[in-house]
Amino acid sequence: METIKNFPKIEKKNFPLIDKKDFPLLENNFKSKNPIIYLDHAATTQKPIQVLEKIDEYYKNFNANVHRGAHQLSAKSTEEFENSRSLIAKYVNANSTKEIIFTRNATEAINLVARSWGEFTLKENDEILLSIMEHHSNIVPWQMVAAKNKCKLKFVGIDQDGRLDINDFKSKLTTKTKLVSLLHISNTLGCCNPIKEITKLARDKGSLILLDACQSLAHQKLDIHELGIDFLAGSGHKLCGPTGIGFLWSKKEILEKIPPFFGGGEMIQDVFEEKSTWAELPHKFEAGTPAIAEAIGLAAAINYINNIGLDRISEYEKEITKYLFEKLNQIEDLEIIGPSPRIDPNRASLATFYVKEIHSNDIAEILDSKGICIRSGHHCCQPLHRHIGIKSTARVSMNFTTTKEDINNFIDKLKETISFLKLNS
């Protein structure tokens, strides 16, 4: 078994959990003199200066392609690139760096599983079990595989509190279920799904488990062994890292059996006129020049999060989530979808809501004019919104940079916005 080197030593400092000085964008506002209040972290996180500087350092000092170059720039680039893989492996407690596949994003990671594992493994009448709360990225790839391989999709519903309906899950899980593919934390409901219980139930039926961890990786510790999963999809830009970089983790024995997704350079061992042979893991699944700067930037982001501490982040975000819910629950005609922090203490640090007779886009646009960034729409969860019976919602999502002062300003401006829209509707 390959060993994974330890994290690089990071110089500890007295890091205030809510310090915004490391985030240049949070000091700016295009529309007023006041700093922007960014409450859209579930869509993408802001990037600390350490990440921006590391990307700049790569392009200025050792820009070169990785792995096959013999010169010093390529050696340095490869070292930094593979260090990122090592950090990710350590972050999720993988057995080996060979189990970490770099992708463009979590969507590509899920598609890789769907095309390489799904099309290779699934047979006619096999079943794939999803939930109604899934992001489109964890629905559409499986629809495509199901159509091609003539297998069946099933969807688990939600209970009255906006959590996964575990009884419905049990009733739909059968020996025909070959894959359970679920998000860890909903980007809309905010609920944290009981993955350990789900994996035990799925194992008993002989099913594999894929976890979409986009909304959990930056907010709580995650151990693939404790969770008992087979695949994990992660996204760099939701970890305070750059866009254009994500990763797939899977067990080495699974990755070795399935065919590659993309073909081309880097993923080959030998190429002949008639056939080709594949490189060893993880390169078998990484065709072409990878996102080198982005991977190196992601390593800086992971170091940054580790330096704060995921336990500290989790506890802090729990407190501000409780505070946000208390404030939102005082607003007349405002309905929050998803469980409260009291019902689900491990829920995401976000709140998705709608106000009767007011469109969520109008709320978001007026708040934006006041320097407050939230999201509106269906949040890439159209089946969930149809299931609930509403077309769109507004979502405020936070992370460790969010302060109670930010929440207070948001609530004040939200109340003003609702009053204005009610008067002018």
Residue pairs with C-beta under 8 A, 6 or more apart in sequence:
1 95
1 96
2 95
2 96
2 97
2 98
4 86
4 89
4 90
4 94
4 96
4 97
5 86
6 90
7 87
7 90
7 303
7 306
8 83
8 303
10 303
10 306
10 307
12 307
13 307
15 307
15 308
17 308
17 312
17 313
17 316
17 400
18 316
18 400
18 401
18 402
18 403
19 401
20 26
20 27
20 35
20 401
21 27
22 48
22 49
22 50
22 304
23 46
23 47
23 48
23 49
23 401
24 49
24 52
25 36
25 38
25 46
25 47
26 35
26 36
26 38
26 46
26 401
27 35
28 35
28 36
29 35
29 36
29 371
30 36
31 368
31 369
31 371
32 370
32 371
34 371
35 371
36 371
36 372
36 373
37 371
37 372
37 373
37 406
37 409
37 410
38 46
38 373
38 401
39 372
39 373
39 374
39 396
39 397
39 398
39 402
39 406
39 410
40 373
40 374
40 375
40 395
40 396
40 397
41 238
41 349
41 350
41 397
41 398
41 399
41 402
42 187
42 215
42 238
42 348
42 350
42 375
42 379
42 395
42 397
43 375
43 397
44 237
44 238
44 243
45 218
45 237
45 238
45 239
45 240
45 241
45 399
46 240
46 401
47 240
47 241
47 242
47 297
47 301
48 240
48 300
48 301
48 304
50 300
50 303
50 304
51 240
51 241
51 242
51 297
51 300
51 301
51 304
52 297
53 300
54 296
54 297
54 299
54 300
55 242
55 293
55 294
55 296
55 297
55 300
58 77
58 80
58 292
58 293
58 296
58 297
59 293
62 73
62 76
62 77
62 80
63 73
63 77
63 293
64 71
64 73
64 74
64 76
64 77
65 74
65 77
65 289
65 292
66 74
66 77
66 78
66 81
66 82
66 289
66 290
66 292
67 74
67 78
67 266
67 283
68 74
68 266
69 75
69 77
69 78
77 292
80 296
80 299
81 290
81 292
81 295
81 296
82 97
83 296
83 299
84 295
84 296
84 298
84 299
84 302
85 97
85 100
85 102
85 282
85 295
86 97
87 299
87 302
87 303
88 94
88 100
88 234
88 247
88 249
88 298
88 302
89 96
89 97
89 99
89 100
89 249
91 217
91 222
91 302
91 306
92 217
92 222
92 223
92 224
92 232
92 234
92 249
93 223
93 224
93 225
93 226
94 100
94 224
94 249
95 252
96 252
97 282
98 252
98 255
98 280
98 281
98 282
99 249
99 250
99 251
99 252
99 255
99 281
99 282
100 247
100 248
100 249
100 282
101 109
101 112
101 247
101 248
101 249
101 250
101 255
101 282
101 285
101 286
102 245
102 246
102 247
102 282
102 286
102 290
102 291
102 295
103 109
103 112
103 245
103 246
103 247
103 248
104 244
104 245
104 246
104 291
105 235
105 236
105 237
105 243
105 244
105 245
105 246
106 137
106 212
106 213
106 214
106 233
106 234
106 235
106 246
107 137
107 233
107 246
108 246
109 233
109 234
109 246
109 247
109 248
110 137
110 138
110 141
110 181
110 210
110 212
110 233
111 141
111 261
112 248
112 261
112 285
113 141
113 210
113 231
113 233
113 248
113 250
114 141
114 142
114 144
114 145
115 141
115 145
115 261
116 258
116 259
116 260
116 261
116 285
117 231
117 254
117 258
118 128
118 141
118 142
118 145
118 149
118 179
119 145
119 148
119 149
120 258
120 259
121 178
121 258
122 128
122 145
122 146
122 149
122 151
122 178
122 179
123 149
123 151
124 149
124 150
124 151
125 150
125 151
125 152
125 176
126 149
126 151
126 152
126 176
126 178
127 151
127 152
127 153
127 154
127 174
127 176
127 177
127 178
128 142
128 145
128 146
128 151
128 152
128 153
128 154
128 177
128 178
128 179
128 180
128 181
129 154
129 155
129 156
129 169
129 172
129 173
129 177
129 179
129 180
129 181
129 207
130 138
130 139
130 142
130 153
130 154
130 155
130 156
130 181
130 182
131 155
131 156
131 157
131 158
131 164
131 169
131 182
131 183
131 193
132 155
132 156
132 157
132 158
132 383
132 384
132 387
133 158
133 164
133 183
133 186
133 188
133 189
133 191
133 381
133 384
134 181
134 182
134 183
134 212
134 381
134 383
134 384
135 183
135 187
135 212
135 214
135 379
135 380
135 381
136 380
136 381
136 382
137 212
137 380
138 181
138 182
138 183
138 210
138 212
138 233
139 383
142 153
142 181
143 153
145 151
146 152
146 153
151 178
152 176
154 172
154 177
155 383
156 164
156 165
156 168
156 169
156 172
157 165
157 168
157 387
158 164
158 165
158 189
158 191
158 384
158 387
159 165
161 339
161 340
161 343
161 344
162 189
162 190
162 191
162 337
162 338
162 339
163 189
163 191
163 193
163 339
163 343
163 344
164 182
164 191
164 193
164 194
166 194
166 197
166 198
169 198
169 201
170 201
173 180
173 201
173 202
173 205
173 207
174 205
175 205
175 206
177 202
177 205
177 206
177 207
178 206
178 207
178 208
179 207
179 208
179 209
179 210
180 198
180 199
180 202
180 207
180 208
180 209
180 210
181 209
181 210
181 212
182 193
182 195
182 198
182 209
182 210
182 211
182 212
183 193
183 211
183 212
183 213
183 214
183 215
184 192
184 193
184 195
184 211
184 212
184 213
184 215
184 216
184 222
185 191
185 192
185 193
185 215
185 216
185 219
185 347
185 348
186 193
186 215
186 338
186 348
186 381
187 214
187 215
187 348
187 350
187 379
187 380
187 381
188 337
188 338
188 352
188 379
188 381
188 384
188 393
188 395
189 337
189 338
189 339
189 352
189 384
190 338
190 339
190 344
190 347
190 348
190 350
190 351
190 352
191 338
191 339
191 344
191 347
191 348
192 216
192 344
192 346
192 347
192 348
195 209
195 211
195 227
195 228
195 229
196 226
196 227
196 228
198 209
199 209
199 227
199 228
199 229
200 228
202 208
202 209
203 228
208 230
208 231
208 254
209 228
209 229
209 230
209 231
210 229
210 230
210 231
210 232
210 233
211 227
211 229
211 231
211 232
211 233
212 233
213 222
213 232
213 233
213 234
214 233
214 234
214 235
214 238
215 238
215 348
216 222
216 348
217 234
217 235
217 238
217 239
218 238
218 239
218 240
218 305
218 313
218 399
219 310
219 313
219 314
219 317
219 348
219 349
219 399
220 310
220 313
220 314
220 346
221 310
221 311
221 314
222 232
224 232
224 249
230 250
230 251
230 254
231 248
231 249
231 250
231 254
232 248
232 249
232 250
233 246
233 247
233 248
234 246
234 247
234 248
234 249
235 246
236 242
236 243
236 244
236 245
236 246
236 247
236 294
236 297
236 298
236 301
237 243
237 244
237 245
239 298
239 301
239 302
239 305
240 301
240 304
240 305
241 294
241 297
241 298
241 300
241 301
241 302
242 291
242 293
242 294
242 297
242 298
242 301
243 294
244 291
244 294
245 291
245 294
245 295
245 297
245 298
248 285
252 281
255 281
255 282
255 284
255 285
256 281
260 267
260 278
260 284
260 285
260 287
261 285
261 287
262 285
262 287
262 288
263 276
263 287
264 287
264 288
265 287
265 288
265 289
266 279
266 283
266 286
266 287
266 288
266 289
266 290
267 278
267 279
267 283
267 284
267 285
267 286
267 287
268 276
268 277
268 278
268 279
269 276
269 277
269 278
269 279
269 280
270 276
270 277
278 284
305 313
308 400
312 400
313 399
313 400
316 400
317 349
317 398
317 399
317 400
318 341
318 345
318 349
320 349
320 398
320 402
320 403
320 404
320 407
321 341
321 347
321 348
321 349
321 350
321 351
321 398
322 341
323 404
323 407
324 349
324 351
324 396
324 398
324 407
325 336
325 340
325 341
325 351
327 407
327 408
327 411
328 334
328 336
328 351
328 353
328 411
329 336
331 355
331 411
331 414
331 415
331 418
333 355
333 356
333 357
333 418
334 353
334 354
334 355
334 418
335 353
335 354
335 355
335 356
336 351
336 352
336 353
337 352
337 353
337 354
337 388
337 390
337 393
338 347
338 351
338 352
339 347
340 347
341 347
348 397
349 397
349 398
349 399
349 402
350 395
350 396
350 397
350 398
351 395
351 396
352 379
352 393
352 394
352 395
353 393
353 394
353 395
354 360
354 390
354 392
354 393
354 394
355 363
355 394
355 418
355 421
357 422
357 425
358 418
358 421
358 422
358 425
359 392
360 376
360 377
360 392
360 393
360 394
361 376
361 377
361 392
362 421
363 374
363 376
363 394
363 414
363 417
363 418
363 421
364 374
364 375
364 376
364 394
366 417
366 420
366 421
367 373
367 374
367 410
367 413
367 414
367 417
370 413
370 416
370 417
372 409
372 410
372 413
374 394
374 395
374 396
374 397
374 410
375 394
375 395
375 397
376 392
376 393
376 394
376 395
377 392
377 393
378 384
378 385
378 391
378 392
378 393
379 393
379 395
385 391
385 392
385 393
396 410
398 406
398 407
